[in-house]
């Protein structure tokens, strides 16, 4: 139902105002002449108090003209108000029915408040549509990521239960690898989810960043060597304020990204302080990132094919999103840029006195 009742109410109100003003002018005129005749009779010309026919015609005519003008003004005003309001009401009904593409028309924008209402509704609808699309994308992506390890686990365990596979150490190592992958995926999703909701808590303290990075590189050295890569450490940051566990998690994601996607060669890890910022970077020797993917590299589940991954596994698509979330939680940011040698340089920067968010 359109808001026609409001239009009629505005028109009736304007008519009542015009009629009341005309009646007020008429009555006050008679009151004025009555007082004039009573208190200053010497200045009052004697005449009949009853209006003549021309006077009646004049009063009725001016009253009708005033009412007509009031109705015209009321209709114009109501139309200017009702165009955005009707559009907002109709769009709300469409959104309630599931059409998230519905948008309100602000009309001629002559009434700022009504236009602002339509604009606010459109912003709300845009955000609702974007959140719904992101939720659908996340649900599909999570289901896709969970399907492969769960299928492998189910097949291997069923084979063990039916006696198809013999309980050997290699088989159990395969199962353990899939479980580790699931645990990593769950943790990555938890970190990204907490970061997006603003609830990623940090355990900030003074820590020797170089020692944290050196220990992690020692841990990753066998897997990098298996991929034909070698870590080169240039560690000069010293003691900084950070969450060592989260920084370790971010660096592990960057190294794992290089192991899966970069060619054989050096993976250079650098740490340093530049002015009031801490800088941590990981640089590989190629093949670089596709131009179409570069703007979305830190977006969850956006990835390019892992053509250089030794195990053919593409990863979860969450690693770089976790890196960006950890950098943001430290009050900094993560960036990605190509290198002169055709590789990619990922960099985390955060304030020396990071206070977290």
N, C-alpha and C positions, 0 to 999 in steps of 0.2 A: 504494500500500500504506500503510495506516494504521500509526501507531507503536504497535501492540499489543505488540510485543516488549518495548518499554520498560515498559509496564504490567505484563506478567508478570514482568519482571526486578525491578521495584520490589516486587511482592507476594512473590516468592521471597526477596528480600533481607530484607524485614520478618519473614517466617516464620523465616528463619535466625537473625535477631537475637533474636527471642522465644525460640526453642528454645535458642539458645546461652546466653541469660541464665538460663533455667530450669535448664539443665544446670550452669551455673557456680554457681548458688546451691546446688544439690544436692551437687555435689562439694566445694565449700568448707565446707558444713555437716559432711560426713563428715570432712574434714581437721581441722576445728576440734574435733570430738568425739574424734578419734584423739589429737590433741595433748593435749587435756584429760585423757584417760584415762592417757596415758603419763606426763605430768609432774605432774599433780595428782590422783592416783588417790584420795586421801582425800576429795576433794570430788566425786567422780564416782559416781553411783548405778549399780550394775551392772545392765545390761540387755542384751538381745540387739542386736547390730549389724545384724541383718537386719530391714528394715522389715516391719511387720505389714501385713495386708491393707488395713485402713483407711488406713494411711500411704501404701501404694502407690496407692490410689485417689485420695487427696488430691494426691499429687505429679503423677500422670498428669492428673488433672482440671485442676489449676492450670496445668500446661504447655499443655494443649489450649486452655484459655480464653485464655492469653497469646498462643498462636499465632493463634487466631481473631481476637482484638483487633488483632494485628499485621497480619493480612491485611485486615481492614476498614479500618484506618488507611492501609495501603499502597494499597488501591484508591481510597480517597478522595483521597489525595495524588496518585496517578497521574492520576486524572481531572482534577484541577485543573491539573496540569502539561500533560496531553495535549490538553485542549480548545484552548488557544491554539497549541500546537505543531502539532497536526494541521491547524488552520485555516491557519497560516502555510505549512505544507508543501503543502497543497492549493492555496492561493493562488499559491505560487511556480510550481507546475505549470501553473496556468491562465495566468499571465503569460507563462511560457515558450512556451505555445501561442498567444499573441497576444491574450489577453483582458486588456487593461490596466485594466479596471474591477474586477478581483478585489481584494477586501480581506479581511484576516484578522479573526477574532473574538477579542477579548481575554478572553472568558469572564467569570467573576465578579470578576476583577482581585484576587483574594485573594493571589495570588503576584505580587508587583510585577515581578520580573525577567521572567517569562513574558509578562505584560501589556505591559511595556516593549518586548519583542521584537516583539509584534504591532503595537504603535503605531509602532515604527521602520519595520517593513515597510510599513505603510500610508502613512507619510510618503514613503518611497522610491517606492512605487507611484503616489502622487499626483504626485510630481515627474516621474516617468517618463512618466505619461500626459499631463501638461501639456506637457512638452518635445516629446513626439511630436505632439500637436495643434498646437503652435506651429510645429514643423518642417513639418507638412503645410500649414498656413496660409501660411507663408513661401514654400514651394515653389510653391503655387498663385498667390500674389500676385506673386512674381517672374516666373513664366511669363506672367501676364497683363500685367505692365508691359512686358516685353520684346517681347511679340507685336506690339503696334501699331507701334513704330518699326522693327522688323525687317521687318514686312510692307510698310511704306511704302518702306523702302530697297530691298527686293527688287523691288517693283513698278517703282519709278523706274529702277533699274539695268537691269532686264530690258527696260524700254521703250527705254532708251538703246541697249542692245546690239542690239535688233531694229529700231532706227530709228523707233520710234513717237514718241519725243520727240526734239526737237532739243536739242543741247547748248547751253543758254542759261544765263546767269548766274543767273537767278531759280531755275532748277531745281537748280543746284549749291548755291545758298543754302539751298534746302529740304532737300537731302541733308545739308548741313553742320549745319543745325538739328537734324535727327534724330540725327546722330552726337553732337552736343553733349549732347542729351538722354540718350543712352545713357551717355556718359561721366559725366554728373551722377548718373544712377541708380546706376552702378557705384560711384562714390565715396561716395554716401550709404549704400549697403549696406555698404561696407567700414567706414565710420565707425561705423555702428550695431553691426555685428558685432564690431568691436574693442572698443567700449565695453561690450557685454554680456559679453565674455570678460575684461574688465579689462585689456586691452592697448592702449588708446588712449593713445599717448604724446604728450606736449605739449612744445613748445619754449618754456618759460616764460622771460620776460625783462621788464625794465622797458620799457614802450612808451607812447607818447602815444596813448591810446585815442581821444581826440577826432579826432586827425589820421587815424587808421585809418578811423574811421567817416565822416569828411568825404570822404575819397577814394572810399569805396564808394558814398556817396550821389551823388556826382558821376557815378560810373559807371552807377548805376541810374536817374538822372534821366530819360533819354530813354524808357525802358520804362514808367516811372511816368506820364510825361506822355501817352504813347500810350493808357494806360488811364484817362485823365481824373483822375489823382491828382497830388498835389504833396507832396513831402517837406518837412517842417518839422523843422529840427534844433535841439535844445536840448542842447548838448554842454558839460558842466561837470565831466567826470571827471578830466581831466588825465592825468598819468603814473601808470600802475598796472602791477601785475605780472600778466601773462597771456600766452597764446599768440596773437599778433596774427592769424596766419593762420586759426586755428580760430575766433576771435571774429568775424573777417570772414566766415567761412563760415556761422556761425550767424546773423549779421545779414542776410546775403544770403538765407538761407532764410526769415527772417521777412518781409523786404520782398517776396520773391517770393510768399509766402503771402498778404500783403495785396493785392498786385497782382492775384492770381487770384480772391480771394474777397471783397474789400471793395468797397463802392460807390465811385463817384467822389467825391473830396474830399481831405482832408488825411491824410497818414500821418506821425504825429509820432514822431520818434526822439529819445529822451532818454538821456543818460548822466550819472552823478553818483556821488559817494561818500557813503554814509550810514554814519557810524560806522566800523566795521571791515569794511564790505562795499562792493563795487562793484555798481552797479545800471545795467543797460542795458535799455531798454524800447522797444517798438514798438506804437503805438496807432493804430487805424483808426476810421472813423466808421460802421461797420455793414457788414452787417446783424446781426452777432453770430454766436454759435455755438449750434447746437441743444442743448437741455438733455440729450438722450440721448447726444450726442457729447462733451460737455464733459469727463466723467471720463476719456475715452480719447484726448484731443486729442494727447498726446505719444506715443501708441502707434503703432508702425510700421503703415502701410497702413490706418489708420483715418481716414476723411475724409468730409466732406459734399460734395454735388454743387457743382461750381464754377459756380454760376449766374451769377456776375458776371465770370467770366474772359472777357476780350475775345476770346481765341482759342478759347474753348470747351474748352480742355485742362484736365484735372482735376489734373495734376501726378502725381508718383510716390507720394504718400502717405508719404514718408519725411522730408520737410523738417523737420517739427516734432520727429520722433524724433531727428534729427541735432542739433537745438538742445538738446534735453534731454541727449543724450549728451555734448555739449561742455560744458554747464554742470556736469554731474556730474563730468566729468574735471577740472574746475577746483576741485572740492571744493564746488560750489554746487548750485543747483537752478533749474529753469525753472518758471514759473507762468503761469496764464492766468485772467483775470477780466474780467467785463463792465464797461463804462464807463457813467457816467450818461447819456451821449448815445446809447446803444444800440450802441456799437461793442465792440471787443475789445482788451484790453491784454495783450500778451505781455511777460514780464519775465524777465531773467536776473540772478541774483545769485551772487556768489562772493566769498570772503574777499579782503581787500586784499592779504594776503601769500600768495596762492594757491601751494600746493606741488604741486598735482596729485595724482592717485591712482596 
